[in-house]
Amino acid sequence: MLSLDIFGFEALWSPYFLIILLAITVAYFLITTKFRMRFQQSEPLTAKQASLFLTAMCLLYAIKGSPLDLMGHLMFYIHGITMVLLVFLVPPLFILSIPNWLWRTILNLKVIKTVFQLFSRPVIAILLFNAFFSFYHIPLVFDHVMQNRYLHAGYSIVLFVFAIGMWWSLVCPLPEYKNLTGIKKVAYIFVNSILITPSCALIIFSDNSLYATYHDPKVWSQVMSLCVGSSFDNLNITGPELFSSMSAVEDQRLGGVVMKILQEIIFAVVLGQVFFEWYRNDQEESEREMKKHQLNPTH
């Protein structure tokens, strides 16, 4: 099998994307520390928020800037891993890393508030996210998006934004925006898990390679030219099979399995937190009722 080193440093490590993420990180820490006093009711940045933001940025770079991004153009199962991390792990980390006062400052902007209130509603958010996720994995759409640099970038950004909308109802840090609690969150997670199943099942149980990106030399060459640059044409590589011992169908099935399992693991962790929060609130309510009864024994 060939080594990824043949593609060069820039294609493997995306230095320009790294610079963008570093700039965003610097801006985050400047706003939340040095310049936070310019915002009303601001509070000091916590170590947890800072660590969550840094984790989100590191994951984002690993997904879209490291060799994993290039490998996702060679092996579908790597695409499955990075896709799940992008829409099921990074968004909740990002949401929780933003201080409440900064969220309120952003959401109090009239245009943003109106749009956000619409697209973060549980039913709309869950339908939009799952529709875009499933639509993306329709073979004709997937191959077309992968062959257009701007369409691919745009679709990834929109999907990420819709993922934030979907996750907002589960991990929303602002009390005034919380619209799901207890059993409703459980149902929300369950419905989300169900809606993503058809696209994964299509990928897992298909007897043929669905995506020309991974088996058609012409389509793959076009995709790789966009990813690597014009230098790819000088490498004389015929297809992704030179980088993997799996067939295109085996790779595709593994990708579908990986996407479903990772998504279920993440939702299971969130479900555990939901039950813990639910139990804790129930215990606190019971303690309040008990104290109230002790203070007023005649009632």
N, C-alpha and C positions, 0 to 999 in steps of 0.2 A: 504494500500500500504506500501511496505517496505521502510525503510530509507536508503540513500546512505552511512550512517555512518558505516554500516556493512562491507564495503570494506576496511576500514582502511585509515590512514592519507597518506601513500605513494601513494596508488592508486588514491586518490582524488586530491592530490596537487602536485604530481610529483616533488619532491625536486631536483632531479638531473637535470631535464630540466630547473628548475628555476636557478640553479647554472650556467648552460651553457649560458642562456640569460643574467644573471648578468655579466658574463665574457665578452660577446660580447658588452654589454653596457659600461663596464669599458674601453674596448679597443677602442670603438668609441670615447669616450670623451678624452681619452689620445691622440689619433691620431689627433683629431680635435682641441685640445687646447694645451697641453704641448709640443707635438712633431710636431705640424703643421709647424714650421719654417724649418723643414728638407725637406719640399716639396716646389717646385718652385711655385711662384705666389699664395701661400696660403692666405686665408683671415680668419678673426675671425669668429668663429661659431656664428650664430645668434640665438636669443631666439626661433624664429619660427622653425628653423631646429632642435634644441634640443628638443623642445616640441613634434614635429612630430615624432622624433625617439623614444622618451619615450612612446608616445601613441602607436606606432607600436609594440614595445616590450611588452607593457602591454596587448594589444590585442592578440598578439601571445601567450603569457602565458595563457590568458583566454581561448583561442581556444584549445591549445594543452597541457596545464599543469594544468588547474583548473578542478573542478568537471564537467564542461561542456564537456570536452573530454570523460569522463566516461559516462556521460548521452547520448552522441552521439552513444554509443554502446547499449544503452537501448531503445532510441526513435529516429526514423528516422528524425523527424522534428527538433530535436536538431542538428543532423548531417547536415541538410540543412542550419541551421543558421550559424554554425561554418564554413561550407564549403564556403558559400558566403563571410563571413568576411575574410577568409583566402586568397581568390583569387581576391576579388573585392574591399576590403577596405585596407588591410595591404600593398599590393604592391605599390599603389600610395603614401601612407604615407611614406613608406621606400624610394622610389625614391626621393621624395622631401626633405627628411631629410638629404640626403648626400650632402655636399657642392660641388659646381661645380668643384673646384680644385681637390677634392678627386676623383670625377667621372672621370675627365680627366686623373689623375694619374693611375687609375685602367684600363681605356679603352685604354690607350697608351701602355699597355703591349701587345706585338705582338700577342700572342696566343689568349688572351681574346678579343682583338680588332677584329680579323678576325672572330671569332665565333660569337661575339656579333653583328657585322654588318650584319651577315647573318640572325640570328634568331630574330633580332629586326626589320627587314623589315616588314612593315604593313601587307602585304598579308600573308607572311610566319608566322608571329607572331600570327595573328588572327586564322589562320587555325590550327596551332599546339596547341594553347591553347584550342580551342573549341573541337578539335578532342580528346585530352587527357581528357578533362572534361566530354565529352559525353561517351567516351569509359569506363571511370571509373564507370559510372552509369549504364552500362550494367549489369544486375543481375549476370550473371556467373562471370564476371570480378570482380565486387564489392565484392561478397562473397569470392572469391579466395584471393583477396588482403587483406581483413579484417582478414583472417585466417593466415596470414604470417606477423610477426612483421617487418622483414627487407623489404619485398616487400611494405608493407603499408607505412613505413617511407620513402623509396626510391621514391615511386610514389608521395607522398605528396610533397617531396622536388622538384622533376622534375616539377610537376604541378605548384608549387609556382614560380619556375624560369621562366616557360613559361608565367605565369601571369604577371611577371615583364616585359617580352618581349612584351606582349600584351599592357600593360599600358604605356610603354615607348613612344609610338607614340602619346599618349594623354597628358601626363604630363611631357614630356622630358624637363629638365631644361637647357640643353646645346643648344645654338643657332645653332651650327654647325651640330647637330644631328637631328634637327627638320625637319621631312619630311612630316608632315601633318599640314595644317592650314585651318581655316575657314570651308567651306562647306565640305572639305575632312574629317575633324574630325567628323562632323555631320554624314556623310555617314558611317564612321568607327564605330561609336557608334551604329548606326542603324543596320548594318550588324552583329555586335557582339550580339546585342539583339536578332536578328532573329536566329542566329546559335545555341544559347543556348536553344531556345524554344522547339525543338523536345524532348530532354531528359527530360525537365520539364513536357511536355505534356504526355509523356509515364508514368511518375510517377503519375501524377495527375489523369489521366482518366482510369488507369488500374482498373479492377474489382477485381483483386487478389493481394495479397501481393507478390511483385516481389523478395524481398531479403530474402533468407533463414536466414541471419544474425539476422533477427528480428522475425522470426516465427518458425524456426526449432530448437528445444532444443539442438540437438547435435552440429549444426553449431554455435549456440549462445554460448554454453558452451566453445567451442574451442576459439572463439573470446574473451570471457571474461577471460579465463585462460591466454591468452597473455597479456591482458590489466591489470588484477588485480594481476596475479601471481599464483603460485601453491596453495596458501591459498584458492583460489576460490572453489576448489574441496571439501573443508570441509564445505562450506556454505549450500549445498543441496538446491540450488535455481533452479527451473525448467525452467524459461523463463522470458523475459522482461515484460510480461503482469503483473507481480507482482509489477511493478514500475509505471504503467500508467493505467488510466481508459479507454483509447482509444483502439480500436481494431487495429490490425496491418495495415489493409487497410486504416482506418481513419488517423492513424499516418503517413502513407506513403503519402497520399493525402495532408495532412497539410504540410508535408515536401516539396513537389513539389511546392505548392502555396507559401510557405515562401521563397524558393529559388528564384522563379521568381519575386516576389514582391520586395524583398530586392535588387536584382540585378537591377531592373528597377528604384528603388529610387536612388541608387548610380549613375547610368548612367544619371538620370534626373538632379541630382546636377551637374555632370560634364558637361552635355549639356548646362545647364544654364551658367556655367563659360565660356564655349566655345563661346556662343552667346555674353556674356558680353565682352570678349576679342576681338571678331570680331568687335563689335560695337565701342569699344574704339579705336581700330586701324583705323577703318574707319573715326572716328571723328578726330583723330590726322592727318590722311592723308588729310582730308578736310581743316583743319586749316593750314597745311603746304602749300597747294595749294592756299589758300586765301592770306596768307602772301607773297607768291611768286608773286601773281598777284598784290598785293598792292605795292611791290617793283618795279615791272616792268609793270606799267599800260598800256604801249603801246602794250604789248603782250597779 
